[in-house]
Amino acid sequence: MMSDMALSTDGYKGTRDFYPADMRFRRFAFRRLEAVCEAFGYEPYDGPMLESFDLYAAKTGEEIVNRQLYHLKDQSDRHLAVRPEMTPTMARMVAAKIGELPRPIRWYSIPNLWRYERPQRGRLREHWQLNVDVLGGDILQADLEILNVAVSLISQFGSDAQVEVRINHRAIIDEFFTKELGLDGPTKLSVMKLVDAKDKMKPEDYERGLRTNALSDDQIKKLTHFFSLPLEELHRLHPSPGSSHLSKVLDLMRGLKLSALVRFDSTIMRGLDYYTGMVFEIFDTHEENRRAMFGGGRYDNLIGLFGKENLSGVGFGMGDVTLEHFLEVHRLKPSLPRELDLIVGCTADADLSRTLDAASRLRAAGASVATTLKSAGFGDTLKVANKQGAHFALLFGEDEWKAGTVVIKNLKSGNQEQVKWTELETWWSAQGAKNK
């Protein structure tokens, strides 16, 4: 029995409807991202939307698992989760065939991800995210490559001058928090996440958070001083393999002429628990969008969780929403009109077979062709063609059919010409030659 109440046209909060115009941008952006990844030798992969809940509980950050994870029980009482990120799936897939995959492993994917969080600018419950990972190989070279890929992605859209790459190393933080501040494991992780969120907090809330973690005045003073140190001074006062590694990365970035974009920032933490080495974030420097766009880092122990051989990796994730906002504020988002080559119309139902024949022949010649799906006069057909965004309209009636011709009108220039019925394919080939 049908209800008298109309269904709502609103989608679920935090999700988006992609109308054709939206899909044109999404496909454009994804193709650009894919082209850069494949230029560096990365291959596409994908995995399931549903995974075991335990996959995320093992290593994904506590905030995601406890507050943001969509999870459910299936009919067999298995605890499942809708993927909030792709790295655990990638790690599971690599571990399953770790003896078969040639190394280094260079993979990328653009999955649909879900997190239950408060929708806001740049952060929705549903989004698509480019994930790029390299596993195996020399750690220094792999870290350098992943940074190069990240910057190249921004360059592919027209500019990299408006971004800043901030890098840090978890070993630097771990050593300072453990040896200098004497923090235990849970407190260290809690303070790291607090520092990670500092820019989104009021100063008094940040201070209160430090006190809540039982940091003394002396510890807070040491922490503040630590975050003010440049890399060279930090390495002198608190030497660690992490600071030495970052010095090498920065030196090599100069050789790639990327040093102007990259700087050390000891406050970059990355909240996910599985990061163990270099971590980084790409910041937009535009005053209307001054925020972290995307980031990633090195994970040494994730593959080993599956009980087989361990394999260190490094990667990052770039969300489609933050990329689109970046392009908008920098006026780099292109106008993408519909690409439809021809509309074919006819004046009488008796001409339908001829209409279908013309459309089929032109499609076989490589054109995108739609029909009007109704018999109409030339004027009405041209109105349909203009509304559909076609480049050309192909028209014919009884007079044209008797003469063995069709009328083709260029809807951009307004010019029209008579083309022989038998020469449609030749005419279309000539259009391609003109546009080369």
Stockholm file with secondary structure:
# STOCKHOLM 1.0

chainA/1-436         MMSDMALSTDGYKGTRDFYPADMRFRRFAFRRLEAVCEAFGYEPYDGPMLESFDLYAAKTGEEIVNRQLYHLKDQSDRHLAVRPEMTPTMARMVAAKIGELPRPIRWYSIPNLWRYERPQRGRLREHWQLNVDVLGGDILQADLEILNVAVSLISQFGSDAQVEVRINHRAIIDEFFTKELGLDGPTKLSVMKLVDAKDKMKPEDYERGLRTNALSDDQIKKLTHFFSLPLEELHRLHPSPGSSHLSKVLDLMRGLKLSALVRFDSTIMRGLDYYTGMVFEIFDTHEENRRAMFGGGRYDNLIGLFGKENLSGVGFGMGDVTLEHFLEVHRLKPSLPRELDLIVGCTADADLSRTLDAASRLRAAGASVATTLKSAGFGDTLKVANKQGAHFALLFGEDEWKAGTVVIKNLKSGNQEQVKWTELETWWSAQGAKNK
#=GR chainA/1-436 SS CCCSSCCCCCCCTTCCCCCHHHHHHHHHHHHHHHHHHHHTTCEECCCCSEEEHHHHHHHSCHHIIIIICCEEECTTCCEEEECSCSHHHHHHHHHHTTTTSCSSEEEEECCEEECCCCCBTTBCSEEEEEEEEEESSCHHHHHHHHHHHHHHHHHTTTCSTTEEEEEEEHHHHHHIIIIISCCCHHHHHHHHHHHHTGGGSCHHHHHHHHHHTTCCHHHHHHHHHHHTCCHHHHHHHSCCHHHHHHHHHHHHHHHTTCGGGEEECTTCCCSCTTCCSEEEEEEECCTTSCEEEEEEEEESSTGGGGSSCCCCEEEEEEEHHHHHHHHHHTTCCCCCCCCEEEEEEESSGGGHHHHHHHHHHHHHTTCCEEEEEEECCHHHHHHHHHHTTEEEEEEECHHHHHHTEEEEEETTTCCEEEEEGGGHHHHHHHHHHHTC
#=GC SS_cons         CCCSSCCCCCCCTTCCCCCHHHHHHHHHHHHHHHHHHHHTTCEECCCCSEEEHHHHHHHSCHHIIIIICCEEECTTCCEEEECSCSHHHHHHHHHHTTTTSCSSEEEEECCEEECCCCCBTTBCSEEEEEEEEEESSCHHHHHHHHHHHHHHHHHTTTCSTTEEEEEEEHHHHHHIIIIISCCCHHHHHHHHHHHHTGGGSCHHHHHHHHHHTTCCHHHHHHHHHHHTCCHHHHHHHSCCHHHHHHHHHHHHHHHTTCGGGEEECTTCCCSCTTCCSEEEEEEECCTTSCEEEEEEEEESSTGGGGSSCCCCEEEEEEEHHHHHHHHHHTTCCCCCCCCEEEEEEESSGGGHHHHHHHHHHHHHTTCCEEEEEEECCHHHHHHHHHHTTEEEEEEECHHHHHHTEEEEEETTTCCEEEEEGGGHHHHHHHHHHHTC
//
